[in-house]
Amino acid sequence: MMRIGIIGLGAIGQRLIKRFAEHKEVEIVAVCDQMEPLAMKTANDLGGINAYTEYQQLIADEKVELVYVAVPPKLHHSIVMEALKAGKHLLCEKPLANSLEEAEEMFHTAKQANVVHAMNFPLNYEPATNKFAEMMQERYIGKLRRLQLSMHFPQWPRAWQQNNWVGGREQGGFVLEVGVHFIQQIVKMFGDVNDIRTQLELPEDPSKCETGIIATAKLADGTPVLIEGLSQIPGKEYIGFTAYGTEGSLSLDNWGIIRAGKNGEEPKEISFEHQPYNNLIDELVKATKGEEAEIYDFEIGFKAQRVLEQLRKM
Ligand SMILES: NC(=O)c1ccc[n+]([C@@H]2O[C@H](COP(=O)([O-])OP(=O)(O)OC[C@H]3O[C@@H](n4cnc5c(N)ncnc54)[C@H](O)[C@@H]3O)[C@@H](O)[C@H]2O)c1
């Protein structure tokens, strides 16, 4: 049994609680949220487990082997550093941190601690993303000419994530919150991203996050990367990640749809029914047992942060 404690019981914390609770090899032993009624209710719903309002208390709980950090980005660093000191395994929400300095310290400290340090980058455990990577490896598009990420939000913050931080400039904004998933995929599939130039549209109110971005960058071989996004626009939400090549194009649309076409054709939706993929929680359990596992660690979180911090600051 992997005994976990969860800090942060908001939108994503609750989503993962359901998955942890269903897993045969996981036991949720403690929860923590600064909102006491939420901590108490969640603990009661989970059968009367330990409930805390201070993260230090959960980290000090001897029953807890792995700490899942699901609080807003600004708090990741202090919680992770404390948990590392206590020798706990970690699953940290993305983005790893709220600055490059924080991310670097977390990564270096985690590397020296003899613990699992995993990030929740869920795209890696999706069949569509694995199909995308497989078709890239098979050179479906020929030679890569350009990567393009589009992020269009009629409403930001989105309806399901109304909170007091994701619309703020300090630790919110769609570049950090959503862009991070695709930056991590780019780094994983294509390596380092350099020569980042960014143009942000920022509201006059300095406390509010960006409403637009147009950024360019280059892969190591010079292949261009174009990142564009806008919020507060008409129409439907759209997140598109496209690779254009000499022979065709391949897109991951709205997190789970693959569209592909050869030059001269209309891109079509591709089915990926039998695409193999792993499950984050199975992989975490394996990693904590010392078995080989598909884990995206703090080094990957740090590399993504390096790109993100250049994108979100002019
Ligand atoms: N992996 C994903 O797909 C995904 C999706 C959404 C959010 N996230 C990430 O998850 C994290 C949380 O996002 P969310 O949307 O659940 O936010 P949220 O605001 O809904 O929830 C955060 C919770 O943390 C609690 N909290 C804040 N400060 C605390 C403290 N000092 N001690 C204890 N609890 C505290 C809040 O009371 C709240 O319940 C962020 O890093 C976000 O980027 C990841």
The ligand as a MOL file (V3000), in Angstrom:
LIG
                    3D

  0  0  0     0  0            999 V3000
M  V30 BEGIN CTAB
M  V30 COUNTS 44 48 0 0 0
M  V30 BEGIN ATOM
M  V30 1 N -2.4850 18.7490 -13.7380 0
M  V30 2 C -3.5650 19.3870 -14.1440 0
M  V30 3 O -4.1760 19.0470 -15.1530 0
M  V30 4 C -4.0610 20.5600 -13.3350 0
M  V30 5 C -5.3640 21.0640 -13.5130 0
M  V30 6 C -5.7650 22.1250 -12.6920 0
M  V30 7 C -4.9000 22.6810 -11.7600 0
M  V30 8 N -3.6360 22.1700 -11.6400 0 CHG=1
M  V30 9 C -2.6670 22.7190 -10.6670 0
M  V30 10 O -3.0510 22.2840 -9.3790 0
M  V30 11 C -2.7850 23.2850 -8.4050 0
M  V30 12 C -4.0730 23.6350 -7.6920 0
M  V30 13 O -5.0370 24.0950 -8.6320 0
M  V30 14 P -6.6150 24.1050 -8.3230 0
M  V30 15 O -7.2800 24.4990 -9.5950 0
M  V30 16 O -7.0170 22.8440 -7.6610 0 CHG=-1
M  V30 17 O -6.6920 25.3230 -7.2770 0
M  V30 18 P -7.8090 25.6230 -6.1760 0
M  V30 19 O -7.6570 27.0470 -5.8280 0
M  V30 20 O -9.1400 25.1040 -6.6470 0
M  V30 21 O -7.3860 24.7090 -4.9490 0
M  V30 22 C -6.2860 24.9620 -4.1490 0
M  V30 23 C -6.6110 24.5440 -2.7240 0
M  V30 24 O -5.4450 24.7690 -1.9390 0
M  V30 25 C -5.8650 25.3010 -0.6890 0
M  V30 26 N -4.7570 26.0560 -0.0910 0
M  V30 27 C -4.2820 27.2730 -0.4480 0
M  V30 28 N -3.2600 27.6300 0.3550 0
M  V30 29 C -3.0760 26.6130 1.2320 0
M  V30 30 C -2.1730 26.3860 2.3010 0
M  V30 31 N -1.2280 27.2840 2.6330 0
M  V30 32 N -2.2700 25.2360 2.9860 0
M  V30 33 C -3.2070 24.3220 2.6820 0
M  V30 34 N -4.0890 24.4790 1.6740 0
M  V30 35 C -4.0260 25.6070 0.9540 0
M  V30 36 C -7.0500 26.1950 -1.0310 0
M  V30 37 O -7.8720 26.4410 0.1130 0
M  V30 38 C -7.7530 25.3620 -2.0980 0
M  V30 39 O -8.7300 24.4910 -1.5430 0
M  V30 40 C -2.1330 24.4320 -9.1720 0
M  V30 41 O -0.7450 24.2890 -9.1600 0
M  V30 42 C -2.6430 24.2350 -10.6020 0
M  V30 43 O -1.7780 24.7850 -11.5550 0
M  V30 44 C -3.2200 21.1260 -12.3880 0
M  V30 END ATOM
M  V30 BEGIN BOND
M  V30 1 1 1 2
M  V30 2 2 2 3
M  V30 3 1 2 4
M  V30 4 1 4 5
M  V30 5 2 4 44
M  V30 6 2 5 6
M  V30 7 1 6 7
M  V30 8 2 7 8
M  V30 9 1 8 9
M  V30 10 1 8 44
M  V30 11 1 9 10
M  V30 12 1 9 42
M  V30 13 1 10 11
M  V30 14 1 11 12
M  V30 15 1 11 40
M  V30 16 1 12 13
M  V30 17 1 13 14
M  V30 18 2 14 15
M  V30 19 1 14 16
M  V30 20 1 14 17
M  V30 21 1 17 18
M  V30 22 2 18 19
M  V30 23 1 18 20
M  V30 24 1 18 21
M  V30 25 1 21 22
M  V30 26 1 22 23
M  V30 27 1 23 24
M  V30 28 1 23 38
M  V30 29 1 24 25
M  V30 30 1 25 26
M  V30 31 1 25 36
M  V30 32 1 26 27
M  V30 33 1 26 35
M  V30 34 2 27 28
M  V30 35 1 28 29
M  V30 36 1 29 30
M  V30 37 2 29 35
M  V30 38 1 30 31
M  V30 39 2 30 32
M  V30 40 1 32 33
M  V30 41 2 33 34
M  V30 42 1 34 35
M  V30 43 1 36 37
M  V30 44 1 36 38
M  V30 45 1 38 39
M  V30 46 1 40 41
M  V30 47 1 40 42
M  V30 48 1 42 43
M  V30 END BOND
M  V30 END CTAB
M  END
